[in-house]
């Protein structure tokens, strides 16, 4: 019995005796455990397993040890830092508890007082923050996300300005931004590309790191590419107004070189149409086409040339209606015929505007349509314009051939040889366009298709080539 009692007593007293006889080992163990608790953020614990309790136990064994005192100071600093974090997150009660721990650990009084004042101020703000949160959630529920200062996102931002870590506000803002991104996706799918882009910019202002933002940007880029391809298809089909609308929607989001080139090509087509209409004295329609071209490409040289051509046609029409003396008429006619011969010699059939052979002839014809010299000039320059067209066609100078063909048509609109000439030039444009399309130049192929349609829309090969251009998509 005596032996058993002695064994039990030794077992019960083993740790206290170990602490008595080997205190250094016990202190080191307490320090290690306390540092582990401190690293884990467990500053205090009722069961004695917190950093404060472990370091205090070490201090009880050796109050004068420097590393033990340093550990207690570190715990006090950690309590101050924790109080600041909790205050920032709106957890005022928890912050007060942490501050009391710091006070017990004799943290610097100046820092304690600073946090204490902030807590008092935060207490006064707490009620206001809670009201802001309620208002933000109500606005969110009503679908008012970013419609003014009283909508959900601005209210969440006001909460976060006071309490940056307030989880309720962070989650609410994240959900509201997701709803805003859903709206952006709907706008992009329905073709409202500028609206979608504006919504994405608003989301990025609130939270550039939002998880759903990259996918939303990718969806908008895909919608922009699709709209650009649609514009190319419409342009290839000669649907200029629809093509312009598509390209303008792309450009409303941001500068795009392909869309800008598309508008330039449409402007050139409108300018050419204005010139054709003006030559027939349809000035109202010519001005409408010119206005559209000017709106799309105000700095285009082709548009400027068309403006001059329309003005020349007006001047020619006016000269036909303005009475002149015989002497003045003769003087003007001689000057125009001399200028016509000079332009012929330089093969300037339609360019430069105002000084071309065609312009001089039209002015002379308007001045004296029955004069024998004017008729002889027509008989002379018509074959020259035709030969110019043939020479340029053989040399594959298709734009120059088109200029000569236009001059030929202007000089002899009823010439039966014009129809087959138009057909041959349109087919040549398609042949060259097909070759360039095979090389991947879809932009040039679309231009070739447009030229062929303008020259002879009845060319049989146009439909098949248009399908090839459509399938190839937009050019670079």
C-alpha positions in Angstrom: 0.0 0.0 0.0 2.8 2.4 0.9 4.6 1.8 -2.4 1.4 2.4 -4.4 0.7 5.7 -2.6 4.2 6.9 -3.2 3.9 6.1 -6.9 0.7 8.0 -7.2 2.2 11.0 -5.4 5.2 11.1 -7.8 2.9 10.9 -10.8 0.8 13.9 -9.6 3.8 16.0 -8.8 5.9 15.0 -11.8 5.3 18.2 -13.9 5.5 20.7 -11.0 8.7 19.0 -9.8 10.0 19.1 -13.4 9.2 22.8 -13.5 11.0 23.2 -10.2 14.1 21.3 -11.0 14.3 22.1 -14.8 12.5 25.5 -15.3 14.5 26.4 -18.4 13.1 23.6 -20.4 9.5 24.5 -19.3 10.0 28.2 -20.1 11.2 27.3 -23.6 8.3 25.1 -24.2 5.8 27.8 -23.1 7.6 30.3 -25.4 7.4 28.0 -28.4 3.7 27.3 -27.8 3.0 31.0 -27.2 4.7 32.0 -30.4 2.8 29.4 -32.3 -0.5 30.7 -30.9 0.6 34.3 -31.7 1.3 33.3 -35.3 -2.1 31.7 -35.6 -3.8 34.9 -34.3 -4.9 33.1 -31.0 -4.0 36.0 -28.7 -6.0 34.8 -25.7 -8.1 31.8 -24.8 -10.1 30.8 -21.8 -8.5 27.4 -21.7 -5.1 28.9 -21.2 -3.9 28.0 -24.7 -3.7 31.6 -26.0 -0.5 33.5 -26.5 -1.2 35.9 -23.6 -1.7 33.0 -21.1 1.3 31.0 -22.4 3.7 33.9 -22.2 2.3 34.9 -18.7 3.0 31.3 -17.5 6.6 31.6 -18.8 6.9 35.0 -17.0 5.7 33.4 -13.7 8.6 31.0 -13.9 11.2 33.7 -14.7 9.9 37.3 -14.7 13.2 38.8 -15.6 13.8 36.9 -18.9 14.1 39.4 -21.8 12.6 37.1 -24.4 9.6 36.5 -22.3 9.0 40.2 -21.8 9.5 40.8 -25.5 6.9 38.1 -26.3 4.3 39.8 -24.1 5.0 43.1 -25.8 4.5 41.5 -29.2 1.2 40.1 -28.0 0.1 43.6 -27.0 1.1 45.0 -30.4 -0.8 42.1 -32.1 -3.9 43.0 -30.0 -3.6 46.6 -31.2 -3.4 45.5 -34.8 -6.3 43.2 -34.4 -8.4 46.0 -32.8 -7.6 48.2 -35.8 -8.7 45.5 -38.3 -11.9 44.7 -36.4 -12.7 48.4 -36.3 -12.2 48.7 -40.1 -14.5 45.8 -40.6 -17.2 47.4 -38.4 -16.7 44.9 -35.6 -16.7 47.4 -32.9 -17.5 45.1 -29.9 -14.7 42.7 -30.9 -12.3 45.7 -31.4 -13.1 46.9 -27.8 -12.2 43.4 -26.5 -8.9 43.4 -28.4 -8.2 46.9 -27.1 -8.8 45.8 -23.5 -6.3 42.9 -24.0 -3.7 45.4 -25.3 -4.3 47.6 -22.3 -3.8 44.6 -19.9 -0.6 43.8 -21.7 0.5 47.4 -21.2 0.7 48.4 -24.8 1.7 52.0 -25.5 -1.0 54.3 -24.0 -0.8 56.7 -26.9 -1.8 54.0 -29.4 -4.5 52.7 -27.1 -6.0 56.2 -26.7 -5.9 56.8 -30.5 -7.9 53.6 -31.2 -10.2 54.4 -28.3 -11.1 57.7 -29.9 -11.6 56.1 -33.3 -13.9 53.5 -31.6 -16.0 56.3 -30.1 -16.2 58.0 -33.5 -17.0 54.6 -35.1 -19.8 54.0 -32.7 -21.4 57.2 -33.8 -21.0 56.2 -37.4 -22.2 52.7 -36.9 -25.8 53.6 -37.0 -25.3 55.6 -40.2 -23.4 52.7 -41.8 -26.2 50.3 -40.9 -28.7 52.6 -42.5 -26.6 52.9 -45.6 -26.4 49.1 -45.9 -30.2 48.8 -45.6 -30.7 51.5 -48.3 -28.1 49.8 -50.5 -29.8 46.4 -50.2 -33.2 47.9 -50.9 -32.0 49.7 -54.0 -30.3 46.5 -55.2 -33.5 44.6 -54.7 -35.4 47.3 -56.7 -32.9 46.9 -59.6 -31.4 50.4 -59.1 -27.7 49.5 -59.4 -25.9 52.5 -60.6 -28.5 55.1 -61.5 -27.4 57.9 -59.1 -26.1 58.5 -55.6 -29.0 56.7 -54.0 -28.6 53.5 -56.0 -27.0 50.3 -54.7 -23.4 50.6 -55.9 -22.7 54.2 -54.7 -24.2 53.3 -51.3 -22.1 50.2 -51.0 -19.1 52.3 -51.8 -19.9 54.8 -49.1 -20.1 51.9 -46.6 -16.7 50.6 -47.8 -15.1 54.0 -47.5 -15.8 53.9 -43.8 -15.4 50.1 -43.3 -13.2 48.7 -46.1 -13.5 45.1 -44.9 -17.2 45.1 -44.2 -18.1 41.7 -45.7 -21.8 42.5 -46.1 -21.0 45.5 -48.3 -18.3 43.7 -50.3 -20.6 40.8 -51.1 -23.4 43.2 -51.9 -21.2 45.2 -54.3 -20.0 42.0 -55.9 -23.5 40.8 -56.6 -24.6 44.2 -57.9 -21.6 44.3 -60.3 -22.6 40.8 -61.5 -26.1 42.1 -62.3 -24.5 45.0 -64.1 -22.4 42.6 -66.2 -25.5 40.6 -67.0 -27.1 43.7 -68.4 -23.9 44.4 -70.4 -24.1 40.9 -71.9 -27.8 41.5 -72.9 -26.9 44.8 -74.6 -24.0 43.1 -76.5 -26.3 40.3 -77.7 -28.9 42.7 -78.9 -26.4 44.9 -80.8 -26.2 47.8 -78.3 -22.5 47.6 -78.3 -21.8 51.1 -77.0 -24.2 50.6 -74.1 -22.5 47.3 -73.2 -19.0 48.9 -73.3 -20.2 51.8 -71.1 -21.5 49.2 -68.5 -18.2 47.4 -68.5 -16.3 50.6 -67.9 -18.6 51.3 -64.9 -18.0 47.9 -63.5 -14.2 48.3 -63.9 -14.3 51.7 -62.0 -15.9 49.9 -59.0 -13.9 46.8 -59.0 -11.2 46.2 -61.8 -10.6 42.7 -60.4 -14.1 41.5 -60.5 -14.1 37.7 -61.3 -16.7 38.0 -64.2 -15.2 41.0 -65.9 -12.7 39.2 -68.2 -15.4 36.9 -69.6 -17.7 39.9 -70.2 -15.0 41.8 -72.0 -14.3 38.7 -74.2 -18.1 38.5 -75.0 -18.1 42.2 -76.0 -15.1 41.7 -78.3 -16.8 38.7 -79.9 -19.9 40.8 -80.5 -17.7 43.6 -82.0 -16.1 41.2 -84.4 -19.4 39.7 -85.4 -20.8 43.2 -86.2 -17.7 44.1 -88.2 -18.2 40.9 -90.3 -21.8 41.8 -90.8 -20.8 45.2 -92.0 -18.4 43.6 -94.5 -21.1 41.3 -95.8 -23.6 44.1 -96.2 -21.0 46.2 -98.0 -20.2 43.3 -100.3 -23.9 43.1 -101.2 -24.1 46.8 -101.9 -26.3 47.5 -98.9 -24.4 50.7 -98.0 -26.8 52.2 -95.3 -26.8 48.9 -93.4 -23.1 48.5 -93.7 -22.5 52.0 -92.5 -24.7 51.4 -89.5 -22.7 48.2 -88.6 -19.3 49.9 -88.9 -20.5 52.9 -86.9 -21.7 50.7 -84.1 -18.2 49.2 -83.9 -16.6 52.6 -83.9 -18.9 53.9 -81.2 -17.1 51.5 -78.8 -13.6 52.5 -79.9 -11.4 53.2 -82.9 -11.1 50.2 -85.2 -9.0 50.3 -88.4 -11.1 47.8 -90.4 -14.4 49.6 -89.5 -12.9 52.9 -90.4 -11.8 51.6 -93.8 -15.3 50.2 -94.3 -16.8 53.7 -93.8 -14.2 55.1 -96.2 -15.3 52.7 -98.9 -18.9 53.4 -98.4 -18.2 57.2 -98.6 -16.4 56.7 -101.9 -19.4 54.7 -103.3 -21.8 57.5 -102.1 -19.6 60.2 -103.6 -19.6 58.3 -107.0 -23.3 58.1 -106.8 -23.6 61.8 -106.1 -21.4 62.6 -109.2 -23.6 60.3 -111.4 -26.8 61.9 -110.2 -25.5 65.4 -110.6 -24.4 64.7 -114.2 -28.1 64.0 -114.9 -29.1 67.2 -113.1 -30.7 65.3 -110.2 -29.3 67.7 -107.7 -31.6 66.9 -104.7 -30.6 63.2 -104.8 -27.0 64.1 -105.5 -26.8 66.4 -102.5 -28.4 63.7 -100.3 -25.8 61.1 -101.4 -23.0 63.7 -101.0 -24.2 64.5 -97.5 -24.0 60.9 -96.5 -20.5 60.6 -98.0 -19.4 63.7 -96.2 -20.8 62.5 -92.8 -18.8 59.2 -93.2 -15.5 60.6 -94.4 -15.4 64.4 -94.3 -11.6 64.5 -95.2 -11.9 62.1 -98.1 -10.4 63.4 -101.4 -13.0 61.4 -103.3 -15.8 63.2 -101.4 -14.1 66.6 -102.2 -13.9 65.7 -105.9 -17.6 64.7 -105.9 -18.5 68.1 -104.3 -16.6 69.8 -107.1 -18.3 67.6 -109.7 -21.8 68.5 -108.3 -20.9 72.2 -108.3 -19.7 72.0 -111.9 -22.9 70.3 -112.9 -24.9 73.1 -111.2 -22.7 75.7 -113.1 -23.3 73.9 -116.4 -27.1 73.9 -115.7 -27.0 77.5 -114.8 -25.0 78.5 -117.9 -27.7 76.9 -120.0 -30.3 79.1 -118.4 -28.3 82.4 -118.3 -28.7 84.6 -121.4 -25.4 85.7 -123.1 -24.6 88.0 -125.9 -23.5 86.3 -129.1 -20.0 87.7 -128.8 -19.6 86.6 -125.1 -21.0 83.1 -126.0 -18.5 82.8 -128.9 -15.6 84.0 -126.7 -16.4 81.5 -124.0 -16.9 78.7 -126.5 -13.5 79.2 -128.1 -11.8 79.2 -124.7 -13.5 76.0 -123.7 -12.7 74.2 -126.9 -9.1 75.2 -126.6 -9.0 73.9 -123.1 -10.7 70.7 -124.2 -8.0 70.0 -126.7 -5.3 70.6 -124.1 -7.0 68.1 -121.7 -7.3 65.6 -124.6 -3.6 65.8 -125.3 -2.9 65.0 -121.6 -5.6 62.2 -121.6 -7.3 63.9 -118.7 -10.7 62.6 -119.5 -12.4 63.0 -116.1 -9.7 64.4 -113.8 -8.7 66.8 -112.4 -12.2 68.0 -111.5 -13.1 71.2 -113.4 -10.2 70.9 -115.9 -10.9 67.5 -117.5 -11.8 66.9 -121.1 -15.2 65.8 -120.1 -15.8 68.9 -117.9 -14.7 71.2 -120.8 -16.9 69.4 -123.2 -19.9 69.5 -121.0 -19.5 73.2 -120.4 -19.1 73.8 -124.2 -22.1 71.6 -124.9 -24.2 73.5 -122.3 -23.2 76.8 -123.9 -23.8 75.8 -127.6 -25.3 72.3 -127.9 -26.0 72.7 -131.6 -22.7 74.3 -132.6 -20.8 72.2 -135.3 -17.5 72.6 -133.4 -19.0 71.0 -130.3 -20.4 68.1 -132.3 -17.0 67.6 -134.0 -15.4 67.6 -130.5 -17.9 65.0 -129.3 -17.2 62.9 -132.4 -13.5 63.2 -131.8 -13.2 62.6 -128.0 -15.8 59.8 -127.8 -13.6 57.3 -129.7 -10.6 58.6 -127.8 -12.3 57.9 -124.5 -13.3 54.4 -125.7 -9.8 53.7 -126.8 -8.5 54.9 -123.4 -10.9 52.4 -121.7 -9.6 49.6 -123.9 -5.9 50.4 -123.4 -6.3 50.6 -119.6 -8.4 47.4 -119.5 -5.6 45.5 -121.4 -3.1 46.8 -118.9 -5.3 45.8 -115.9 -5.4 49.5 -114.8 -9.0 49.0 -113.8 -9.7 52.3 -112.0 -8.3 54.2 -115.0 -10.4 52.1 -117.3 -13.5 52.9 -115.2 -12.7 56.6 -115.5 -12.4 56.4 -119.3 -15.6 54.3 -119.5 -17.5 56.9 -117.4 -16.2 59.6 -119.8 -17.3 57.5 -122.8 -20.8 57.0 -121.3 -21.1 60.7 -120.5 -20.1 61.6 -124.1 -22.3 59.0 -125.8 -24.9 57.6 -123.4 -26.8 55.8 -126.2 -23.7 54.1 -127.7 -24.7 50.3 -128.1 -21.1 49.3 -127.4 -21.3 50.6 -123.8 -23.2 47.6 -122.4 -20.7 45.0 -123.4 -17.9 47.3 -122.3 -19.5 47.6 -118.9 -19.8 43.8 -118.7 -16.1 43.2 -119.6 -14.9 45.7 -117.1 -17.1 44.3 -114.3 -15.9 40.8 -115.1 -12.3 41.9 -115.0 -12.8 43.4 -111.6 -14.2 40.1 -110.4 -11.3 38.2 -111.9 -8.7 40.4 -110.1 -10.8 40.3 -106.9 -10.9 36.5 -107.1 -7.1 36.3 -107.4 -6.6 38.7 -104.5 -9.2 36.8 -102.4 -7.2 33.6 -103.0 -4.2 35.5 -101.4 -6.3 36.4 -98.4 -6.9 40.0 -99.3 -10.6 40.1 -98.4 -10.7 43.9 -98.2 -9.6 44.3 -101.8 -12.0 41.5 -102.8 -14.9 43.4 -101.3 -13.9 46.6 -103.1 -13.7 44.6 -106.4 -17.2 43.3 -105.8 -18.5 46.7 -105.1 -16.9 48.1 -108.3 -18.4 45.2 -110.4 -21.8 45.9 -108.9 -21.6 49.6 -109.7 -20.3 49.0 -113.3 -22.7 46.2 -114.3 -25.0 44.8 -111.5 -26.3 42.2 -114.0 -23.0 40.5 -114.4 -23.7 36.7 -113.9 -20.6 36.0 -111.8 -21.4 38.6 -109.1 -23.6 36.3 -107.0 -21.1 33.5 -106.6 -18.2 35.9 -105.9 -20.3 37.7 -103.3 -20.8 34.4 -101.5 -17.1 33.8 -101.5 -16.4 37.2 -100.1 -19.1 36.8 -97.4 -17.7 33.4 -96.3 -14.2 34.8 -96.1 -15.2 37.5 -93.6 -13.7 41.0 -93.1 -10.4 41.9 -94.4 -7.4 42.9 -92.2 
